Amino acid sequence: MPEGHTLHRLATELTTVFGGEVVTASSPQGRFSAGAAALSGLVLEHAESAGKHLLVKFAGDTWLHVHLGLYGNVRFGPSPAPPPVGAVRLRLEAALSYLDLRGPAICAVITRDEKSALLTKLGPDPLQSASDPERVWRRISKSRTPIGVLLLDQNVLSGVGNVFRAEVLFRAGINPLRPSHRLRKAQWTSMWADLVELMRYGVETGRIDTVRPEHTPEAMGRGPRVDNHGGEVYVYRRTGQPCHVCGSTIRKEVVAGRNLFWCPRCQRRGKI
């Protein structure tokens, strides 16, 4: 599932390509015909992201809410648009460009009040400068839920997915199964700052790279990571491989329906 930096990049690209343009909207698949009809002929003003949600503003204070989920994707291309291929939920067309949206978990036309209600439910987003990490700390400090589970709760912290969750915990030396209330305030403050830095870098590059300079392939004389997700990481999807820091074997465990990755030495359970 795309993480917050991907949605932030998508919102920027959508604004750049379509901002200020009158768009024609259609639903080749047919599942969003009424919504497309409501958007067609309107000026697309701008797009923004909130965690893993994409919010697109049209004239008349009309909003398009998209959540890509596990299978959604967006493709841009130059006009004229070719015949749609596959199940295109929404196609937007303007004078110079088109966009195809496939497989989203959510694709809905909403009002400003509905948008506000959505934002109220979401936890602070590390990519939003106005976000308050104290809100997250208040939840962490009172919860016995494992920190690795709590970090994926979008009502607690928005935009963080499985990759950033695994990597920021490794970089902090915290076992993902540690009860959240056992974290110290200083540890959370450091993790938040790390998330802000890593996610902003992801916005700039379109990749998730989390290894420090001394652990890059060049510095260690090792081959680069080979994975469709790209990026150099410490533990994510590295089950059975040696830790870049201590050499221990990276482990994986399914918790709350998601894969947890960690190093048993660098992130010893109970390590303070």
Residue, then its C-alpha position, 0 to 999 in steps of 0.5 A: m500500500p502506498e505510504g504518505h510520501t507517495l500520496h504527497r508526490l501524487a498530489t503535487e503532480l496532479t496540481t501541476v498537471f491539472g491545476g486551473e484546468v477544466v476537466t472532463a471526467s468519465s468512468p470507463q469501468g462504470r462504477f463511478s459514473a455518477g461521481a464522474a458526471a458531478l466532476s465533469g466540466l469543473v475546474l480542478e483547483h488543486a490536490e492535497s494529501a492527508g496521510k494515505h488519502l488524496l483530496v482533490k478540490f474542484a470549483g464550487d467546493t466539491w472534493l474528490h476523495v481517493h484512497l488507493g488501498l492495496y491495489g490502486n494506482v494512478r497513471f498520467g499521459p498526454s492527450p489525446a487519451p487512448p482507449p481505456v485499458g482494464a478497469v479504469r474507475l476514473r479518467l480525467e482529461a484536460a487539453l494537454s493531459y489525462l489521468d487514469l485511476r484504477g483499483p482504488a479502495i475509495c473513490a468518492v465525491i465529498t463535501r467540505d464538511e465531509k472532508s473536515a470530518l475525515l481530517t478530524k479522524l486522522g492522526p498527525d501526518p509527519l509531512q504536514s508542518a502543522s502536525d503536533p507530535e504531542r497528540v501521538w505521544r498522548r496515545i502512545s504513553k497510555s497504550r499497552t498495544p505494541i508500538g509496531v501495531l500502534l504506528l500503523d493505526q492511521n487514527v494515531l499517526s497518519g501516512v506511516g505504512n509498513v516500510f517506514r514503521a519497520e525502519v524507524l523502529f530499527r533506527a531507534g533500536i526499539n523492538p516492534l513488540r514492546p508495549s507502547h507505554r514503555l517508550r520514553k518521551a525522548q524516544w518518541t521525540s527522536m522517532w518523530a523527527d526521524l519520520v519527518e526527515l525520512m518521509r520528506y526525503g521520500v517525497e523528494t526522491g520517490r523512494i524509501d531509503t533509510v540506511r545511514p551513510e556508513h551502511t550504503p552499498e558503496a560504504m559496505g562494499r555490498g550489492p544494492r538491494v534488489d526489490n520491486h519496492g526499491g530503496e536501501v533499507y535495514v529490515y523491511r522485506r529482508t527476512g533471513q538476511p544479515c543485519h547491516v549493523c550487527g550481522s544477526t539474521i533479520r526476523k519476520e512475524v505476522v502481528a495484527g495481520r501485517n508482517l513485522f520485520w526486525c533485528p533480534r540483536c539491534q532491537r532486543r525485546g525489552k531493550i530500553 
